[in-house]
Amino acid sequence: MARQSDRRAGGEPDLPGPGEPVGPGPGDPGGPGRRQGRDETAEERADRMWADLLQELRVAQTGIQILFGVLLIAVFQPAFSGLGDTDRALYVTAVTTGAASVGALIGPVSLHRIVTGRHIKPQTVVLAARMARTGLVLLAATTVVTLLLLLRVALDDTLAAVLTGVLAAWLLTIWFVLPAWARHHYNAPPRDRGRPGNG
């Protein structure tokens, strides 16, 4: 069976077929087909990537649970009745995106439970990774909208919008732009990075 690349164009982890060894790769010391640093089957690679994904999800789930819990409690506070139409719309948006984020970040658990024993762990990892990325986008949106709502109550509307914009740019940079840059920048084999033209 022909070897597939580590990642598809869309950024998905591209895992070999079931039972296919991750053998030596072109240009690697071990010869043709060997991946750098690891020699593992598709199932072993999927198990490792799944464990990594679970650790990432634990961190994200803690954040969204705290944020979503605060949003759910806020509607029962006396001050909520004094919010204007714009602030109420922001609140509804924050709760909706927060609920969607919870669903996306917990989705991999349900997916794994339903398909466990079907011997499709590599495909499960790919689907779960898509859910995790979707959940992070929704979590970022929830955080930004919630901050805007809170700052509009505490500050002038213009200042609140400016501060929220700064935070949105910050989250976009450290959650998405920086990882994308690192993935592109460090994509070359280690031996090639010191050569001219390889950064």
C-alpha positions as CSV (number, residue, x, y, z in Angstrom):
1,M,0.0,0.0,0.0
2,A,1.4,3.4,-1.0
3,R,2.5,5.6,1.9
4,Q,0.4,8.7,2.6
5,S,1.7,12.1,3.7
6,D,1.6,13.0,7.4
7,R,-1.0,15.6,6.8
8,R,-3.6,16.4,4.2
9,A,-3.9,19.9,2.7
10,G,-6.6,20.8,5.1
11,G,-4.3,20.1,8.1
12,E,-5.8,16.7,9.1
13,P,-3.5,14.1,10.6
14,D,-3.1,11.6,7.7
15,L,-2.7,8.1,9.2
16,P,-1.7,5.0,7.3
17,G,-4.2,2.2,6.9
18,P,-4.9,-0.3,9.7
19,G,-1.9,-2.6,10.2
20,E,0.3,-0.6,7.9
21,P,3.7,0.0,9.6
22,V,5.1,3.5,9.7
23,G,8.3,2.5,8.0
24,P,11.4,4.5,6.9
25,G,10.7,7.7,4.9
26,P,12.5,9.4,2.0
27,G,15.6,11.2,3.1
28,D,15.6,9.7,6.6
29,P,18.5,7.8,8.0
30,G,16.5,4.6,8.1
31,G,15.9,4.5,4.4
32,P,12.8,5.0,2.1
33,G,9.5,5.4,3.9
34,R,10.8,6.0,7.4
35,R,9.2,8.7,9.6
36,Q,11.5,10.8,11.7
37,G,11.8,9.9,15.3
38,R,9.2,7.1,15.5
39,D,8.6,3.7,14.1
40,E,5.0,2.7,14.8
41,T,2.0,1.1,13.2
42,A,-1.1,3.1,12.3
43,E,-2.8,1.8,15.4
44,E,0.1,2.8,17.7
45,R,0.2,6.3,16.0
46,A,-3.5,6.7,16.4
47,D,-3.4,5.7,20.1
48,R,-0.6,8.2,20.8
49,M,-2.4,11.0,18.9
50,W,-5.7,10.2,20.7
51,A,-4.0,10.4,24.1
52,D,-2.5,13.8,23.1
53,L,-5.9,15.0,21.9
54,L,-7.5,14.0,25.2
55,Q,-5.0,16.1,27.1
56,E,-5.7,19.1,24.9
57,L,-9.4,18.7,25.3
58,R,-9.2,18.6,29.1
59,V,-7.6,22.0,29.1
60,A,-10.2,23.5,26.7
61,Q,-13.1,21.9,28.5
62,T,-12.1,23.4,31.8
63,G,-12.1,26.8,30.3
64,I,-15.5,26.6,28.5
65,Q,-17.1,25.0,31.5
66,I,-16.2,27.9,33.8
67,L,-17.1,30.5,31.2
68,F,-20.4,28.8,30.2
69,G,-21.3,28.3,33.9
70,V,-20.9,32.0,34.5
71,L,-23.1,32.9,31.5
72,L,-25.9,30.5,32.7
73,I,-25.9,32.1,36.2
74,A,-25.9,35.6,34.9
75,V,-29.5,35.5,33.5
76,F,-30.8,34.9,37.0
77,Q,-29.1,38.0,38.5
78,P,-31.2,41.1,39.3
79,A,-29.0,43.3,37.1
80,F,-29.8,41.3,34.0
81,S,-33.3,42.8,33.8
82,G,-31.7,46.2,33.3
83,L,-29.7,45.2,30.2
84,G,-30.6,47.0,26.9
85,D,-31.5,45.2,23.7
86,T,-27.9,45.3,22.4
87,D,-26.5,43.7,25.6
88,R,-29.3,41.1,25.6
89,A,-28.4,40.2,22.0
90,L,-24.7,39.9,23.0
91,Y,-25.7,37.6,25.9
92,V,-27.8,35.4,23.7
93,T,-25.0,35.2,21.2
94,A,-22.5,34.3,24.0
95,V,-24.7,31.6,25.4
96,T,-25.4,30.1,22.0
97,T,-21.8,30.0,20.9
98,G,-20.8,28.7,24.4
99,A,-23.3,25.8,24.2
100,A,-22.0,25.0,20.7
101,S,-18.4,25.0,22.0
102,V,-19.3,22.7,24.8
103,G,-20.9,20.3,22.3
104,A,-17.9,20.4,20.0
105,L,-15.3,19.9,22.7
106,I,-17.2,17.0,24.3
107,G,-18.1,15.5,21.0
108,P,-14.9,13.4,20.7
109,V,-15.9,11.6,23.9
110,S,-19.3,10.6,22.5
111,L,-17.7,9.7,19.1
112,H,-15.1,7.4,20.8
113,R,-17.7,5.7,23.0
114,I,-20.0,5.0,20.0
115,V,-17.4,3.7,17.6
116,T,-15.1,1.9,20.2
117,G,-14.4,-1.6,19.2
118,R,-14.9,-0.9,15.5
119,H,-11.2,-0.8,14.8
120,I,-11.3,2.7,13.2
121,K,-9.2,4.6,15.7
122,P,-7.2,6.4,12.9
123,Q,-10.4,7.8,11.4
124,T,-11.8,8.6,14.9
125,V,-8.7,10.7,15.6
126,V,-9.2,12.7,12.4
127,L,-12.9,13.4,13.2
128,A,-12.1,14.2,16.8
129,A,-9.4,16.7,15.7
130,R,-11.9,18.5,13.5
131,M,-14.4,18.7,16.4
132,A,-11.6,20.1,18.7
133,R,-10.7,22.8,16.2
134,T,-14.3,23.8,15.7
135,G,-14.7,23.9,19.5
136,L,-11.7,26.2,19.9
137,V,-13.1,28.6,17.3
138,L,-16.4,28.7,19.1
139,L,-14.7,29.1,22.5
140,A,-12.7,32.1,21.1
141,A,-16.0,33.6,19.8
142,T,-17.7,33.0,23.2
143,T,-14.8,34.6,25.1
144,V,-14.8,37.7,22.8
145,V,-18.6,38.3,23.0
146,T,-18.7,37.7,26.7
147,L,-15.9,40.2,27.3
148,L,-17.6,42.8,25.1
149,L,-20.8,42.3,27.1
150,L,-19.1,42.8,30.4
151,L,-17.0,45.7,29.3
152,R,-20.1,47.5,27.9
153,V,-21.6,47.3,31.4
154,A,-18.4,48.6,33.1
155,L,-17.0,51.1,30.6
156,D,-17.9,53.4,27.7
157,D,-19.1,51.5,24.7
158,T,-16.3,52.7,22.5
159,L,-13.6,51.8,24.9
160,A,-15.2,48.5,25.5
161,A,-15.2,47.8,21.7
162,V,-11.5,48.8,21.4
163,L,-10.4,46.5,24.3
164,T,-12.5,43.7,23.0
165,G,-10.9,44.1,19.6
166,V,-7.4,43.9,21.1
167,L,-8.3,40.7,23.0
168,A,-9.8,39.2,19.8
169,A,-6.6,39.9,17.9
170,W,-4.6,38.4,20.7
171,L,-6.6,35.2,20.8
172,L,-6.5,35.0,17.0
173,T,-2.7,35.3,17.1
174,I,-1.8,32.8,19.9
175,W,-4.5,30.3,19.1
176,F,-4.4,30.2,15.3
177,V,-1.8,32.4,13.6
178,L,1.2,31.3,15.8
179,P,0.4,27.5,15.5
180,A,-0.1,27.9,11.7
181,W,3.2,29.8,11.5
182,A,5.0,27.1,13.6
183,R,3.6,24.3,11.5
184,H,4.8,25.9,8.3
185,H,8.2,27.2,9.7
186,Y,9.2,23.9,11.2
187,N,7.9,21.6,8.5
188,A,11.3,21.0,7.0
189,P,13.4,18.0,8.2
190,P,15.8,19.0,11.1
191,R,18.9,18.5,8.9
192,D,17.6,21.0,6.3
193,R,16.6,23.9,8.6
194,G,20.2,25.2,8.9
195,R,20.6,25.3,5.1
196,P,20.1,28.5,3.1
197,G,16.5,29.1,2.2
198,N,15.1,26.8,5.0
199,G,14.8,29.4,7.8
